[in-house]
Amino acid sequence: MSRLNDLFAQLKSPHVMYRTRAAKELGDLADPAAGPALIAALADESHLVRDNAAFALGALRGRDALEPLTKAADDPHPWVRKSAAKALGMLGDPKALPTLIGALADGESMVRKSAARSLGQIGHASAVPALEKALKDSSALVKEAAAKALEALRKKT
């Protein structure tokens, strides 16, 4: 059995730690064939699995991950939302901008920080007003991420 098939099987394990490790390792392998299994893992009952699956999908950079990651950005667990925001930035698709701009208003600072960083990665001028507003965030980490994102955007123009 190939390593990829072994990891696919582990994603279906009754043990959360096997599923979590499998999602992470599939991202590390960066094999596009893992995309459908990782997208399915975004619906796992465990936030640990969903978190690792979201990040792994970003590492794969597959365009088919955009919609599932956009949905994951609304996950009940903040770790999943943070990883979805980070992954959307890794995809670099401007279609993720509305989701990321919305994530700047998330109740968790780690999600807002990831959203700001991802907006800087995508580098689209339409994110500037939202990033400027994020400079006034209550979290210093969000403010810093917004400032760096704006700096990156200004260098591109």
N, CA, C and O atoms as a GROMACS GRO file, in nm:
protein
  628
    1MET      N    1   0.085  -0.118   0.000
    1MET     CA    2   0.000   0.000   0.000
    1MET      C    3   0.090   0.125   0.000
    1MET      O    4   0.184   0.134   0.078
    2SER      N    5   0.060   0.217  -0.086
    2SER     CA    6   0.141   0.339  -0.092
    2SER      C    7   0.117   0.426   0.032
    2SER      O    8   0.016   0.411   0.100
    3ARG      N    9   0.210   0.514   0.058
    3ARG     CA   10   0.197   0.604   0.174
    3ARG      C   11   0.070   0.687   0.161
    3ARG      O   12   0.000   0.708   0.260
    4LEU      N   13   0.040   0.733   0.041
    4LEU     CA   14  -0.079   0.813   0.018
    4LEU      C   15  -0.206   0.735   0.054
    4LEU      O   16  -0.294   0.786   0.122
    5ASN      N   17  -0.214   0.612   0.007
    5ASN     CA   18  -0.331   0.529   0.038
    5ASN      C   19  -0.340   0.497   0.186
    5ASN      O   20  -0.450   0.490   0.242
    6ASP      N   21  -0.226   0.479   0.250
    6ASP     CA   22  -0.224   0.455   0.394
    6ASP      C   23  -0.281   0.576   0.468
    6ASP      O   24  -0.358   0.561   0.562
    7LEU      N   25  -0.243   0.695   0.425
    7LEU     CA   26  -0.293   0.817   0.489
    7LEU      C   27  -0.442   0.837   0.463
    7LEU      O   28  -0.515   0.884   0.550
    8PHE      N   29  -0.487   0.801   0.343
    8PHE     CA   30  -0.631   0.808   0.314
    8PHE      C   31  -0.707   0.717   0.410
    8PHE      O   32  -0.813   0.755   0.461
    9ALA      N   33  -0.654   0.599   0.433
    9ALA     CA   34  -0.719   0.504   0.525
    9ALA      C   35  -0.720   0.560   0.668
    9ALA      O   36  -0.818   0.546   0.740
   10GLN      N   37  -0.609   0.624   0.708
   10GLN     CA   38  -0.602   0.680   0.843
   10GLN      C   39  -0.700   0.795   0.862
   10GLN      O   40  -0.747   0.819   0.973
   11LEU      N   41  -0.732   0.866   0.753
   11LEU     CA   42  -0.831   0.973   0.764
   11LEU      C   43  -0.969   0.921   0.802
   11LEU      O   44  -1.055   0.996   0.846
   12LYS      N   45  -0.990   0.791   0.784
   12LYS     CA   46  -1.119   0.729   0.817
   12LYS      C   47  -1.113   0.651   0.948
   12LYS      O   48  -1.209   0.582   0.983
   13SER      N   49  -1.003   0.661   1.018
   13SER     CA   50  -0.985   0.589   1.144
   13SER      C   51  -1.085   0.637   1.249
   13SER      O   52  -1.126   0.753   1.248
   14PRO      N   53  -1.124   0.549   1.340
   14PRO     CA   54  -1.209   0.593   1.451
   14PRO      C   55  -1.130   0.676   1.555
   14PRO      O   56  -1.189   0.736   1.644
   15HIS      N   57  -0.999   0.677   1.543
   15HIS     CA   58  -0.914   0.747   1.639
   15HIS      C   59  -0.878   0.887   1.586
   15HIS      O   60  -0.818   0.901   1.478
   16VAL      N   61  -0.914   0.987   1.661
   16VAL     CA   62  -0.894   1.125   1.618
   16VAL      C   63  -0.747   1.158   1.592
   16VAL      O   64  -0.716   1.233   1.499
   17MET      N   65  -0.658   1.104   1.670
   17MET     CA   66  -0.516   1.137   1.652
   17MET      C   67  -0.462   1.081   1.520
   17MET      O   68  -0.378   1.144   1.456
   18TYR      N   69  -0.510   0.964   1.478
   18TYR     CA   70  -0.469   0.909   1.348
   18TYR      C   71  -0.520   0.998   1.235
   18TYR      O   72  -0.449   1.026   1.139
   19ARG      N   73  -0.646   1.042   1.249
   19ARG     CA   74  -0.704   1.128   1.146
   19ARG      C   75  -0.632   1.262   1.140
   19ARG      O   76  -0.606   1.315   1.031
   20THR      N   77  -0.600   1.317   1.257
   20THR     CA   78  -0.531   1.445   1.264
   20THR      C   79  -0.393   1.435   1.200
   20THR      O   80  -0.355   1.520   1.118
   21ARG      N   81  -0.319   1.332   1.237
   21ARG     CA   82  -0.185   1.313   1.180
   21ARG      C   83  -0.192   1.291   1.030
   21ARG      O   84  -0.108   1.342   0.956
   22ALA      N   85  -0.290   1.215   0.985
   22ALA     CA   86  -0.304   1.188   0.842
   22ALA      C   87  -0.330   1.317   0.766
   22ALA      O   88  -0.271   1.338   0.659
   23ALA      N   89  -0.416   1.403   0.817
   23ALA     CA   90  -0.444   1.530   0.750
   23ALA      C   91  -0.317   1.614   0.740
   23ALA      O   92  -0.289   1.673   0.636
   24LYS      N   93  -0.241   1.620   0.849
   24LYS     CA   94  -0.116   1.698   0.848
   24LYS      C   95  -0.017   1.641   0.748
   24LYS      O   96   0.041   1.715   0.669
   25GLU      N   97   0.001   1.511   0.751
   25GLU     CA   98   0.099   1.447   0.662
   25GLU      C   99   0.058   1.458   0.516
   25GLU      O  100   0.144   1.469   0.428
   26LEU      N  101  -0.071   1.455   0.488
   26LEU     CA  102  -0.114   1.473   0.349
   26LEU      C  103  -0.077   1.613   0.299
   26LEU      O  104  -0.040   1.630   0.183
   27GLY      N  105  -0.086   1.711   0.386
   27GLY     CA  106  -0.041   1.845   0.349
   27GLY      C  107   0.108   1.850   0.328
   27GLY      O  108   0.156   1.916   0.236
   28ASP      N  109   0.183   1.779   0.413
   28ASP     CA  110   0.329   1.776   0.400
   28ASP      C  111   0.371   1.710   0.268
   28ASP      O  112   0.470   1.752   0.207
   29LEU      N  113   0.297   1.609   0.225
   29LEU     CA  114   0.329   1.541   0.099
   29LEU      C  115   0.304   1.630  -0.022
   29LEU      O  116   0.368   1.615  -0.126
   30ALA      N  117   0.210   1.722  -0.007
   30ALA     CA  118   0.175   1.817  -0.114
   30ALA      C  119   0.139   1.748  -0.245
   30ALA      O  120   0.173   1.796  -0.353
   31ASP      N  121   0.071   1.636  -0.235
   31ASP     CA  122   0.026   1.563  -0.354
   31ASP      C  123  -0.117   1.608  -0.385
   31ASP      O  124  -0.206   1.594  -0.302
   32PRO      N  125  -0.139   1.662  -0.506
   32PRO     CA  126  -0.273   1.709  -0.541
   32PRO      C  127  -0.381   1.602  -0.529
   32PRO      O  128  -0.499   1.634  -0.514
   33ALA      N  129  -0.343   1.475  -0.536
   33ALA     CA  130  -0.440   1.367  -0.523
   33ALA      C  131  -0.505   1.364  -0.384
   33ALA      O  132  -0.610   1.303  -0.365
   34ALA      N  133  -0.443   1.431  -0.288
   34ALA     CA  134  -0.497   1.435  -0.152
   34ALA      C  135  -0.611   1.535  -0.137
   34ALA      O  136  -0.684   1.531  -0.038
   35GLY      N  137  -0.628   1.623  -0.233
   35GLY     CA  138  -0.729   1.728  -0.224
   35GLY      C  139  -0.868   1.680  -0.187
   35GLY      O  140  -0.924   1.728  -0.088
   36PRO      N  141  -0.927   1.586  -0.262
   36PRO     CA  142  -1.062   1.543  -0.228
   36PRO      C  143  -1.075   1.484  -0.087
   36PRO      O  144  -1.175   1.509  -0.019
   37ALA      N  145  -0.978   1.408  -0.042
   37ALA     CA  146  -0.983   1.350   0.092
   37ALA      C  147  -0.973   1.459   0.199
   37ALA      O  148  -1.040   1.452   0.302
   38LEU      N  149  -0.890   1.559   0.175
   38LEU     CA  150  -0.876   1.668   0.271
   38LEU      C  151  -1.002   1.756   0.273
   38LEU      O  152  -1.043   1.804   0.379
   39ILE      N  153  -1.062   1.775   0.157
   39ILE     CA  154  -1.188   1.851   0.154
   39ILE      C  155  -1.293   1.777   0.236
   39ILE      O  156  -1.367   1.839   0.313
   40ALA      N  157  -1.300   1.646   0.219
   40ALA     CA  158  -1.395   1.567   0.299
   40ALA      C  159  -1.364   1.577   0.448
   40ALA      O  160  -1.455   1.577   0.530
   41ALA      N  161  -1.235   1.586   0.482
   41ALA     CA  162  -1.195   1.593   0.623
   41ALA      C  163  -1.236   1.725   0.688
   41ALA      O  164  -1.238   1.735   0.811
   42LEU      N  165  -1.269   1.826   0.608
   42LEU     CA  166  -1.318   1.951   0.666
   42LEU      C  167  -1.453   1.933   0.737
   42LEU      O  168  -1.496   2.020   0.812
   43ALA      N  169  -1.518   1.821   0.713
   43ALA     CA  170  -1.645   1.792   0.777
   43ALA      C  171  -1.628   1.697   0.897
   43ALA      O  172  -1.727   1.653   0.955
   44ASP      N  173  -1.505   1.665   0.933
   44ASP     CA  174  -1.479   1.573   1.044
   44ASP      C  175  -1.539   1.629   1.173
   44ASP      O  176  -1.552   1.750   1.190
   45GLU      N  177  -1.576   1.539   1.264
   45GLU     CA  178  -1.634   1.581   1.392
   45GLU      C  179  -1.531   1.651   1.482
   45GLU      O  180  -1.569   1.727   1.571
   46SER      N  181  -1.404   1.625   1.459
   46SER     CA  182  -1.299   1.682   1.544
   46SER      C  183  -1.243   1.811   1.483
   46SER      O  184  -1.207   1.816   1.365
   47HIS      N  185  -1.237   1.914   1.566
   47HIS     CA  186  -1.177   2.039   1.518
   47HIS      C  187  -1.028   2.021   1.487
   47HIS      O  188  -0.974   2.092   1.403
   48LEU      N  189  -0.963   1.927   1.553
   48LEU     CA  190  -0.821   1.903   1.526
   48LEU      C  191  -0.800   1.855   1.383
   48LEU      O  192  -0.707   1.898   1.315
   49VAL      N  193  -0.886   1.766   1.339
   49VAL     CA  194  -0.877   1.714   1.202
   49VAL      C  195  -0.911   1.825   1.104
   49VAL      O  196  -0.840   1.845   1.004
   50ARG      N  197  -1.020   1.899   1.130
   50ARG     CA  198  -1.060   2.007   1.040
   50ARG      C  199  -0.952   2.113   1.030
   50ARG      O  200  -0.925   2.164   0.921
   51ASP      N  201  -0.889   2.146   1.142
   51ASP     CA  202  -0.781   2.244   1.146
   51ASP      C  203  -0.665   2.201   1.056
   51ASP      O  204  -0.618   2.278   0.972
   52ASN      N  205  -0.619   2.079   1.073
   52ASN     CA  206  -0.507   2.028   0.993
   52ASN      C  207  -0.545   2.011   0.846
   52ASN      O  208  -0.462   2.033   0.758
   53ALA      N  209  -0.668   1.972   0.820
   53ALA     CA  210  -0.713   1.956   0.682
   53ALA      C  211  -0.717   2.092   0.611
   53ALA      O  212  -0.676   2.102   0.495
   54ALA      N  213  -0.764   2.194   0.680
   54ALA     CA  214  -0.769   2.328   0.620
   54ALA      C  215  -0.629   2.376   0.584
   54ALA      O  216  -0.605   2.422   0.472
   55PHE      N  217  -0.538   2.364   0.678
   55PHE     CA  218  -0.401   2.410   0.651
   55PHE      C  219  -0.338   2.328   0.537
   55PHE      O  220  -0.270   2.384   0.451
   56ALA      N  221  -0.361   2.197   0.537
   56ALA     CA  222  -0.306   2.110   0.433
   56ALA      C  223  -0.359   2.149   0.295
   56ALA      O  224  -0.285   2.145   0.197
   57LEU      N  225  -0.486   2.186   0.288
   57LEU     CA  226  -0.543   2.228   0.159
   57LEU      C  227  -0.474   2.355   0.108
   57LEU      O  228  -0.455   2.371  -0.012
   58GLY      N  229  -0.439   2.443   0.198
   58GLY     CA  230  -0.364   2.562   0.157
   58GLY      C  231  -0.229   2.525   0.100
   58GLY      O  232  -0.184   2.583   0.002
   59ALA      N  233  -0.164   2.427   0.164
   59ALA     CA  234  -0.032   2.383   0.117
   59ALA      C  235  -0.041   2.321  -0.022
   59ALA      O  236   0.053   2.331  -0.100
   60LEU      N  237  -0.154   2.258  -0.053
   60LEU     CA  238  -0.172   2.197  -0.186
   60LEU      C  239  -0.196   2.301  -0.294
   60LEU      O  240  -0.164   2.280  -0.411
   61ARG      N  241  -0.251   2.416  -0.254
   61ARG     CA  242  -0.279   2.527  -0.345
   61ARG      C  243  -0.370   2.489  -0.463
   61ARG      O  244  -0.358   2.544  -0.572
   62GLY      N  245  -0.460   2.397  -0.438
   62GLY     CA  246  -0.554   2.356  -0.543
   62GLY      C  247  -0.673   2.449  -0.550
   62GLY      O  248  -0.730   2.485  -0.447
   63ARG      N  249  -0.709   2.489  -0.669
   63ARG     CA  250  -0.822   2.581  -0.687
   63ARG      C  251  -0.954   2.520  -0.641
   63ARG      O  252  -1.047   2.593  -0.605
   64ASP      N  253  -0.964   2.388  -0.642
   64ASP     CA  254  -1.088   2.323  -0.597
   64ASP      C  255  -1.108   2.337  -0.447
   64ASP      O  256  -1.215   2.303  -0.396
   65ALA      N  257  -1.009   2.386  -0.376
   65ALA     CA  258  -1.019   2.403  -0.230
   65ALA      C  259  -1.080   2.538  -0.191
   65ALA      O  260  -1.116   2.557  -0.075
   66LEU      N  261  -1.093   2.629  -0.285
   66LEU     CA  262  -1.140   2.764  -0.252
   66LEU      C  263  -1.277   2.763  -0.183
   66LEU      O  264  -1.292   2.821  -0.075
   67GLU      N  265  -1.374   2.700  -0.242
   67GLU     CA  266  -1.509   2.700  -0.184
   67GLU      C  267  -1.513   2.627  -0.049
   67GLU      O  268  -1.570   2.680   0.046
   68PRO      N  269  -1.454   2.507  -0.038
   68PRO     CA  270  -1.456   2.442   0.093
   68PRO      C  271  -1.383   2.521   0.202
   68PRO      O  272  -1.426   2.522   0.317
   69LEU      N  273  -1.274   2.587   0.166
   69LEU     CA  274  -1.203   2.668   0.265
   69LEU      C  275  -1.283   2.792   0.303
   69LEU      O  276  -1.278   2.837   0.417
   70THR      N  277  -1.356   2.846   0.207
   70THR     CA  278  -1.442   2.960   0.237
   70THR      C  279  -1.548   2.919   0.339
   70THR      O  280  -1.579   2.995   0.430
   71LYS      N  281  -1.603   2.800   0.323
   71LYS     CA  282  -1.700   2.750   0.420
   71LYS      C  283  -1.633   2.723   0.555
   71LYS      O  284  -1.692   2.750   0.660
   72ALA      N  285  -1.511   2.671   0.552
   72ALA     CA  286  -1.438   2.643   0.677
   72ALA      C  287  -1.406   2.771   0.753
   72ALA      O  288  -1.386   2.767   0.875
   73ALA      N  289  -1.402   2.883   0.684
   73ALA     CA  290  -1.376   3.011   0.751
   73ALA      C  291  -1.490   3.049   0.844
   73ALA      O  292  -1.476   3.141   0.925
   74ASP      N  293  -1.603   2.979   0.835
   74ASP     CA  294  -1.716   3.001   0.925
   74ASP      C  295  -1.733   2.887   1.027
   74ASP      O  296  -1.837   2.876   1.092
   75ASP      N  297  -1.632   2.804   1.040
   75ASP     CA  298  -1.638   2.690   1.132
   75ASP      C  299  -1.663   2.739   1.275
   75ASP      O  300  -1.622   2.849   1.311
   76PRO      N  301  -1.729   2.658   1.357
   76PRO     CA  302  -1.751   2.699   1.497
   76PRO      C  303  -1.622   2.712   1.578
   76PRO      O  304  -1.618   2.785   1.677
   77HIS      N  305  -1.517   2.640   1.538
   77HIS     CA  306  -1.395   2.642   1.618
   77HIS      C  307  -1.295   2.744   1.562
   77HIS      O  308  -1.270   2.744   1.441
   78PRO      N  309  -1.239   2.831   1.646
   78PRO     CA  310  -1.148   2.934   1.597
   78PRO      C  311  -1.020   2.880   1.534
   78PRO      O  312  -0.965   2.944   1.444
   79TRP      N  313  -0.970   2.766   1.578
   79TRP     CA  314  -0.848   2.711   1.516
   79TRP      C  315  -0.874   2.680   1.369
   79TRP      O  316  -0.788   2.701   1.284
   80VAL      N  317  -0.992   2.628   1.341
   80VAL     CA  318  -1.027   2.594   1.203
   80VAL      C  319  -1.041   2.721   1.121
   80VAL      O  320  -0.993   2.729   1.008
   81ARG      N  321  -1.108   2.821   1.177
   81ARG     CA  322  -1.123   2.949   1.106
   81ARG      C  323  -0.986   3.012   1.078
   81ARG      O  324  -0.964   3.066   0.969
   82LYS      N  325  -0.896   3.004   1.176
   82LYS     CA  326  -0.761   3.060   1.158
   82LYS      C  327  -0.688   2.987   1.045
   82LYS      O  328  -0.628   3.050   0.958
   83SER      N  329  -0.693   2.855   1.046
   83SER     CA  330  -0.625   2.778   0.943
   83SER      C  331  -0.689   2.798   0.806
   83SER      O  332  -0.619   2.800   0.704
   84ALA      N  333  -0.821   2.812   0.803
   84ALA     CA  334  -0.888   2.839   0.675
   84ALA      C  335  -0.844   2.974   0.620
   84ALA      O  336  -0.818   2.986   0.500
   85ALA      N  337  -0.836   3.075   0.706
   85ALA     CA  338  -0.790   3.207   0.660
   85ALA      C  339  -0.647   3.200   0.608
   85ALA      O  340  -0.615   3.258   0.505
   86LYS      N  341  -0.563   3.129   0.681
   86LYS     CA  342  -0.423   3.114   0.638
   86LYS      C  343  -0.416   3.040   0.504
   86LYS      O  344  -0.341   3.080   0.415
   87ALA      N  345  -0.493   2.935   0.491
   87ALA     CA  346  -0.494   2.856   0.367
   87ALA      C  347  -0.546   2.937   0.249
   87ALA      O  348  -0.494   2.924   0.138
   88LEU      N  349  -0.646   3.020   0.272
   88LEU     CA  350  -0.697   3.104   0.163
   88LEU      C  351  -0.589   3.199   0.114
   88LEU      O  352  -0.581   3.227  -0.006
   89GLY      N  353  -0.507   3.247   0.204
   89GLY     CA  354  -0.394   3.331   0.162
   89GLY      C  355  -0.294   3.252   0.080
   89GLY      O  356  -0.237   3.305  -0.016
   90MET      N  357  -0.271   3.128   0.118
   90MET     CA  358  -0.177   3.043   0.043
   90MET      C  359  -0.228   3.017  -0.099
   90MET      O  360  -0.150   3.005  -0.193
   91LEU      N  361  -0.360   3.008  -0.112
   91LEU     CA  362  -0.416   2.989  -0.246
   91LEU      C  363  -0.391   3.112  -0.333
   91LEU      O  364  -0.368   3.099  -0.453
   92GLY      N  365  -0.396   3.229  -0.272
   92GLY     CA  366  -0.367   3.352  -0.346
   92GLY      C  367  -0.476   3.395  -0.442
   92GLY      O  368  -0.451   3.477  -0.531
   93ASP      N  369  -0.594   3.343  -0.428
   93ASP     CA  370  -0.704   3.372  -0.520
   93ASP      C  371  -0.783   3.494  -0.472
   93ASP      O  372  -0.834   3.494  -0.360
   94PRO      N  373  -0.793   3.598  -0.554
   94PRO     CA  374  -0.870   3.716  -0.514
   94PRO      C  375  -1.017   3.687  -0.481
   94PRO      O  376  -1.082   3.769  -0.416
   95LYS      N  377  -1.069   3.574  -0.524
   95LYS     CA  378  -1.207   3.538  -0.490
   95LYS      C  379  -1.223   3.516  -0.339
   95LYS      O  380  -1.335   3.516  -0.288
   96ALA      N  381  -1.112   3.498  -0.269
   96ALA     CA  382  -1.118   3.479  -0.123
   96ALA      C  383  -1.126   3.612  -0.048
   96ALA      O  384  -1.148   3.612   0.074
   97LEU      N  385  -1.110   3.723  -0.116
   97LEU     CA  386  -1.107   3.853  -0.048
   97LEU      C  387  -1.229   3.881   0.038
   97LEU      O  388  -1.212   3.922   0.153
   98PRO      N  389  -1.352   3.860  -0.010
   98PRO     CA  390  -1.467   3.890   0.078
   98PRO      C  391  -1.466   3.808   0.207
   98PRO      O  392  -1.499   3.859   0.314
   99THR      N  393  -1.428   3.682   0.196
   99THR     CA  394  -1.422   3.597   0.316
   99THR      C  395  -1.316   3.647   0.412
   99THR      O  396  -1.340   3.654   0.533
  100LEU      N  397  -1.200   3.682   0.360
  100LEU     CA  398  -1.091   3.728   0.446
  100LEU      C  399  -1.121   3.865   0.506
  100LEU      O  400  -1.089   3.890   0.622
  101ILE      N  401  -1.182   3.952   0.429
  101ILE     CA  402  -1.220   4.083   0.483
  101ILE      C  403  -1.322   4.063   0.594
  101ILE      O  404  -1.316   4.130   0.698
  102GLY      N  405  -1.416   3.973   0.574
  102GLY     CA  406  -1.512   3.942   0.680
  102GLY      C  407  -1.446   3.884   0.803
  102GLY      O  408  -1.489   3.912   0.916
  103ALA      N  409  -1.342   3.805   0.784
  103ALA     CA  410  -1.272   3.743   0.896
  103ALA      C  411  -1.198   3.846   0.981
  103ALA      O  412  -1.161   3.816   1.095
  104LEU      N  413  -1.175   3.964   0.929
  104LEU     CA  414  -1.112   4.070   1.009
  104LEU      C  415  -1.203   4.115   1.123
  104LEU      O  416  -1.157   4.183   1.215
  105ALA      N  417  -1.329   4.077   1.119
  105ALA     CA  418  -1.423   4.111   1.225
  105ALA      C  419  -1.452   3.993   1.317
  105ALA      O  420  -1.540   4.001   1.403
  106ASP      N  421  -1.378   3.884   1.301
  106ASP     CA  422  -1.398   3.765   1.385
  106ASP      C  423  -1.374   3.800   1.532
  106ASP      O  424  -1.297   3.890   1.563
  107GLY      N  425  -1.441   3.729   1.619
  107GLY     CA  426  -1.425   3.751   1.762
  107GLY      C  427  -1.291   3.706   1.819
  107GLY      O  428  -1.255   3.745   1.930
  108GLU      N  429  -1.218   3.626   1.744
  108GLU     CA  430  -1.089   3.575   1.791
  108GLU      C  431  -0.974   3.647   1.719
  108GLU      O  432  -0.971   3.654   1.596
  109SER      N  433  -0.881   3.699   1.796
  109SER     CA  434  -0.771   3.776   1.737
  109SER      C  435  -0.682   3.690   1.646
  109SER      O  436  -0.628   3.741   1.549
  110MET      N  437  -0.667   3.560   1.678
  110MET     CA  438  -0.582   3.476   1.593
  110MET      C  439  -0.642   3.461   1.453
  110MET      O  440  -0.568   3.448   1.355
  111VAL      N  441  -0.772   3.464   1.443
  111VAL     CA  442  -0.839   3.456   1.312
  111VAL      C  443  -0.818   3.588   1.238
  111VAL      O  444  -0.786   3.588   1.119
  112ARG      N  445  -0.837   3.699   1.308
  112ARG     CA  446  -0.819   3.831   1.246
  112ARG      C  447  -0.675   3.848   1.197
  112ARG      O  448  -0.652   3.902   1.089
  113LYS      N  449  -0.579   3.803   1.277
  113LYS     CA  450  -0.438   3.812   1.239
  113LYS      C  451  -0.411   3.731   1.112
  113LYS      O  452  -0.344   3.780   1.021
  114SER      N  453  -0.461   3.609   1.106
  114SER     CA  454  -0.440   3.526   0.987
  114SER      C  455  -0.507   3.588   0.865
  114SER      O  456  -0.453   3.583   0.755
  115ALA      N  457  -0.624   3.645   0.885
  115ALA     CA  458  -0.695   3.710   0.774
  115ALA      C  459  -0.614   3.828   0.721
  115ALA      O  460  -0.601   3.845   0.600
  116ALA      N  461  -0.560   3.909   0.811
  116ALA     CA  462  -0.480   4.024   0.769
  116ALA      C  463  -0.356   3.979   0.691
  116ALA      O  464  -0.324   4.035   0.586
  117ARG      N  465  -0.288   3.879   0.742
  117ARG     CA  466  -0.170   3.827   0.672
  117ARG      C  467  -0.206   3.776   0.533
  117ARG      O  468  -0.136   3.800   0.435
  118SER      N  469  -0.318   3.704   0.526
  118SER     CA  470  -0.359   3.646   0.398
  118SER      C  471  -0.399   3.755   0.298
  118SER      O  472  -0.373   3.742   0.179
  119LEU      N  473  -0.461   3.860   0.346
  119LEU     CA  474  -0.493   3.971   0.257
  119LEU      C  475  -0.366   4.033   0.200
  119LEU      O  476  -0.362   4.073   0.084
  120GLY      N  477  -0.262   4.039   0.281
  120GLY     CA  478  -0.133   4.088   0.232
  120GLY      C  479  -0.072   3.994   0.129
  120GLY      O  480  -0.012   4.038   0.032
  121GLN      N  481  -0.088   3.864   0.152
  121GLN     CA  482  -0.036   3.766   0.057
  121GLN      C  483  -0.105   3.777  -0.078
  121GLN      O  484  -0.040   3.772  -0.183
  122ILE      N  485  -0.236   3.791  -0.075
  122ILE     CA  486  -0.311   3.800  -0.201
  122ILE      C  487  -0.277   3.930  -0.271
  122ILE      O  488  -0.266   3.934  -0.394
  123GLY      N  489  -0.261   4.036  -0.195
  123GLY     CA  490  -0.209   4.161  -0.249
  123GLY      C  491  -0.302   4.235  -0.343
  123GLY      O  492  -0.257   4.288  -0.444
  124HIS      N  493  -0.429   4.241  -0.311
  124HIS     CA  494  -0.525   4.311  -0.395
  124HIS      C  495  -0.562   4.444  -0.329
  124HIS      O  496  -0.589   4.450  -0.209
  125ALA      N  497  -0.563   4.550  -0.408
  125ALA     CA  498  -0.587   4.684  -0.355
  125ALA      C  499  -0.723   4.699  -0.287
  125ALA      O  500  -0.738   4.785  -0.200
  126SER      N  501  -0.820   4.617  -0.322
  126SER     CA  502  -0.952   4.630  -0.260
  126SER      C  503  -0.951   4.597  -0.111
  126SER      O  504  -1.047   4.626  -0.040
  127ALA      N  505  -0.842   4.536  -0.063
  127ALA     CA  506  -0.832   4.502   0.079
  127ALA      C  507  -0.782   4.619   0.163
  127ALA      O  508  -0.789   4.614   0.285
  128VAL      N  509  -0.733   4.725   0.100
  128VAL     CA  510  -0.672   4.836   0.174
  128VAL      C  511  -0.766   4.898   0.278
  128VAL      O  512  -0.724   4.913   0.393
  129PRO      N  513  -0.890   4.934   0.244
  129PRO     CA  514  -0.974   4.995   0.348
  129PRO      C  515  -0.995   4.905   0.471
  129PRO      O  516  -0.992   4.953   0.584
  130ALA      N  517  -1.016   4.777   0.448
  130ALA     CA  518  -1.036   4.685   0.560
  130ALA      C  519  -0.909   4.671   0.643
  130ALA      O  520  -0.914   4.664   0.765
  131LEU      N  521  -0.795   4.667   0.577
  131LEU     CA  522  -0.668   4.657   0.649
  131LEU      C  523  -0.639   4.786   0.726
  131LEU      O  524  -0.586   4.780   0.837
  132GLU      N  525  -0.674   4.900   0.669
  132GLU     CA  526  -0.655   5.026   0.741
  132GLU      C  527  -0.742   5.030   0.867
  132GLU      O  528  -0.700   5.079   0.971
  133LYS      N  529  -0.863   4.977   0.857
  133LYS     CA  530  -0.951   4.969   0.973
  133LYS      C  531  -0.891   4.874   1.078
  133LYS      O  532  -0.901   4.898   1.198
  134ALA      N  533  -0.827   4.765   1.031
  134ALA     CA  534  -0.765   4.668   1.122
  134ALA      C  535  -0.647   4.727   1.198
  134ALA      O  536  -0.605   4.672   1.299
  135LEU      N  537  -0.593   4.838   1.151
  135LEU     CA  538  -0.485   4.906   1.224
  135LEU      C  539  -0.533   4.958   1.359
  135LEU      O  540  -0.452   4.990   1.446
  136LYS      N  541  -0.665   4.965   1.376
  136LYS     CA  542  -0.723   5.013   1.502
  136LYS      C  543  -0.776   4.897   1.586
  136LYS      O  544  -0.848   4.920   1.684
  137ASP      N  545  -0.742   4.774   1.551
  137ASP     CA  546  -0.788   4.655   1.622
  137ASP      C  547  -0.741   4.659   1.768
  137ASP      O  548  -0.641   4.723   1.800
  138SER      N  549  -0.813   4.592   1.854
  138SER     CA  550  -0.776   4.587   1.996
  138SER      C  551  -0.651   4.501   2.021
  138SER      O  552  -0.586   4.514   2.124
  139SER      N  553  -0.619   4.414   1.927
  139SER     CA  554  -0.503   4.326   1.942
  139SER      C  555  -0.380   4.384   1.871
  139SER      O  556  -0.386   4.421   1.754
  140ALA      N  557  -0.271   4.392   1.943
  140ALA     CA  558  -0.147   4.440   1.884
  140ALA      C  559  -0.099   4.348   1.772
  140ALA      O  560  -0.041   4.395   1.674
  141LEU      N  561  -0.124   4.219   1.784
  141LEU     CA  562  -0.082   4.125   1.680
  141LEU      C  563  -0.159   4.147   1.550
  141LEU      O  564  -0.103   4.136   1.441
  142VAL      N  565  -0.287   4.179   1.563
  142VAL     CA  566  -0.368   4.208   1.444
  142VAL      C  567  -0.321   4.338   1.381
  142VAL      O  568  -0.307   4.347   1.259
  143LYS      N  569  -0.297   4.438   1.463
  143LYS     CA  570  -0.248   4.567   1.412
  143LYS      C  571  -0.118   4.548   1.334
  143LYS      O  572  -0.100   4.602   1.225
  144GLU      N  573  -0.027   4.470   1.392
  144GLU     CA  574   0.102   4.445   1.327
  144GLU      C  575   0.083   4.371   1.195
  144GLU      O  576   0.147   4.406   1.096
  145ALA      N  577  -0.002   4.270   1.193
  145ALA     CA  578  -0.027   4.194   1.070
  145ALA      C  579  -0.089   4.284   0.964
  145ALA      O  580  -0.055   4.275   0.846
  146ALA      N  581  -0.181   4.371   1.005
  146ALA     CA  582  -0.244   4.464   0.910
  146ALA      C  583  -0.141   4.562   0.854
  146ALA      O  584  -0.142   4.592   0.734
  147ALA      N  585  -0.054   4.612   0.940
  147ALA     CA  586   0.049   4.706   0.895
  147ALA      C  587   0.144   4.640   0.794
  147ALA      O  588   0.179   4.700   0.693
  148LYS      N  589   0.184   4.518   0.822
  148LYS     CA  590   0.272   4.446   0.730
  148LYS      C  591   0.202   4.417   0.598
  148LYS      O  592   0.262   4.426   0.491
  149ALA      N  593   0.073   4.382   0.605
  149ALA     CA  594  -0.003   4.355   0.484
  149ALA      C  595  -0.015   4.482   0.399
  149ALA      O  596   0.001   4.476   0.277
  150LEU      N  597  -0.042   4.594   0.463
  150LEU     CA  598  -0.051   4.721   0.389
  150LEU      C  599   0.083   4.757   0.326
  150LEU      O  600   0.088   4.807   0.214
  151GLU      N  601   0.190   4.733   0.399
  151GLU     CA  602   0.325   4.760   0.346
  151GLU      C  603   0.351   4.674   0.222
  151GLU      O  604   0.403   4.723   0.122
  152ALA      N  605   0.314   4.548   0.230
  152ALA     CA  606   0.332   4.456   0.116
  152ALA      C  607   0.248   4.502  -0.003
  152ALA      O  608   0.294   4.497  -0.117
  153LEU      N  609   0.127   4.548   0.023
  153LEU     CA  610   0.039   4.595  -0.084
  153LEU      C  611   0.096   4.721  -0.149
  153LEU      O  612   0.090   4.736  -0.271
  154ARG      N  613   0.150   4.810  -0.069
  154ARG     CA  614   0.205   4.935  -0.124
  154ARG      C  615   0.329   4.909  -0.208
  154ARG      O  616   0.355   4.981  -0.305
  155LYS      N  617   0.406   4.807  -0.173
  155LYS     CA  618   0.523   4.770  -0.253
  155LYS      C  619   0.484   4.713  -0.389
  155LYS      O  620   0.560   4.723  -0.486
  156LYS      N  621   0.366   4.652  -0.396
  156LYS     CA  622   0.321   4.592  -0.522
  156LYS      C  623   0.268   4.697  -0.620
  156LYS      O  624   0.264   4.674  -0.741
  157THR      N  625   0.228   4.813  -0.565
  157THR     CA  626   0.169   4.916  -0.654
  157THR      C  627   0.268   5.020  -0.693
  157THR      O  628   0.235   5.113  -0.767
   0.00000   0.00000   0.00000
